[in-house]
Amino acid sequence: MNRHTIIYKTGQLILPEIIDLHFVTDLLHVGQLELNYVGKAITGQNDQPEEVSLLLFHFQTEEKLDYGIAESELNHLLSQELKNGNPKISTEGNDIIVQL
């Protein structure tokens, strides 16, 4: 298995008490996220927690992932993974971590 991380950043979010799949999916499709990292599995650190929030996706694939694919394709891939998988969603400060 190949492990990957995709990190988006956005302005600081005020998170609801419960972060669910619907909330994460809406963030992904709203278009206000900036792609920050695509690559091998890493632990993301938010060095500006007062200014930005991170949305981190950690997942595995059987095949290697082309890290140069278009952002629209990444969004589609993540949407499919969210819909077909059993994501574990957690928060750390104002950041959201999604394990797919």
C-alpha positions as semicolon CSV with decimal commas, in nm:
position;residue;x (nm);y (nm);z (nm)
1;M;0,000;0,000;0,000
2;N;0,110;0,354;-0,074
3;R;0,039;0,614;0,195
4;H;-0,041;0,973;0,096
5;T;-0,123;1,308;0,250
6;I;-0,306;1,599;0,091
7;I;-0,318;1,927;0,282
8;Y;-0,538;2,224;0,202
9;K;-0,532;2,552;0,387
10;T;-0,792;2,824;0,426
11;G;-0,859;3,122;0,648
12;Q;-0,909;3,035;1,011
13;L;-1,228;2,832;1,050
14;I;-1,471;2,849;1,336
15;L;-1,551;2,482;1,370
16;P;-1,889;2,349;1,482
17;E;-1,897;2,120;1,785
18;I;-1,932;1,815;1,562
19;I;-1,736;1,786;1,240
20;D;-1,910;1,538;1,012
21;L;-1,868;1,408;0,660
22;H;-2,110;1,668;0,522
23;F;-1,904;1,955;0,668
24;V;-1,578;1,818;0,521
25;T;-1,738;1,754;0,180
26;D;-1,879;2,108;0,172
27;L;-1,535;2,252;0,250
28;L;-1,384;2,050;-0,032
29;H;-1,638;2,176;-0,287
30;V;-1,676;2,537;-0,176
31;G;-1,361;2,639;-0,362
32;Q;-1,202;2,845;-0,083
33;L;-0,928;2,595;-0,008
34;E;-0,572;2,642;-0,124
35;L;-0,381;2,325;-0,206
36;N;-0,077;2,327;0,020
37;Y;0,077;1,978;-0,006
38;V;0,038;1,659;-0,205
39;G;0,278;1,376;-0,139
40;K;0,389;1,092;0,080
41;A;0,238;1,058;0,423
42;I;0,351;1,334;0,660
43;T;0,224;1,490;0,978
44;G;0,117;1,843;0,897
45;Q;0,205;2,123;1,135
46;N;0,010;2,447;1,130
47;D;0,264;2,722;1,192
48;Q;-0,005;2,995;1,174
49;P;-0,301;2,862;1,379
50;E;-0,426;3,215;1,454
51;E;-0,457;3,290;1,081
52;V;-0,522;2,967;0,890
53;S;-0,687;2,629;0,929
54;L;-0,560;2,313;0,763
55;L;-0,766;2,030;0,616
56;L;-0,547;1,719;0,613
57;F;-0,636;1,399;0,431
58;H;-0,438;1,082;0,500
59;F;-0,515;0,781;0,282
60;Q;-0,371;0,474;0,112
61;T;-0,389;0,346;-0,243
62;E;-0,294;0,020;-0,404
63;E;-0,134;0,202;-0,697
64;K;0,112;0,489;-0,686
65;L;-0,048;0,831;-0,702
66;D;0,075;1,089;-0,953
67;Y;0,143;1,386;-0,726
68;G;0,135;1,617;-1,026
69;I;-0,232;1,559;-1,108
70;A;-0,466;1,856;-1,140
71;E;-0,635;1,993;-0,829
72;S;-0,978;1,916;-0,975
73;E;-0,875;1,550;-1,007
74;L;-0,752;1,548;-0,647
75;N;-1,084;1,690;-0,531
76;H;-1,268;1,421;-0,728
77;L;-1,044;1,148;-0,584
78;L;-1,102;1,272;-0,229
79;S;-1,477;1,303;-0,286
80;Q;-1,490;0,941;-0,403
81;E;-1,281;0,826;-0,106
82;L;-1,508;1,017;0,134
83;K;-1,821;0,873;-0,024
84;N;-1,698;0,513;-0,052
85;G;-1,490;0,485;0,262
86;N;-1,540;0,508;0,633
87;P;-1,354;0,831;0,713
88;K;-1,237;0,904;1,065
89;I;-1,262;1,278;1,120
90;S;-1,090;1,454;1,408
91;T;-0,978;1,803;1,496
92;E;-0,665;1,955;1,638
93;G;-0,720;2,318;1,728
94;N;-0,883;2,470;1,421
95;D;-0,745;2,202;1,189
96;I;-0,940;1,904;1,054
97;I;-0,775;1,565;1,006
98;V;-0,944;1,304;0,789
99;Q;-0,819;0,945;0,787
100;L;-0,956;0,763;0,484
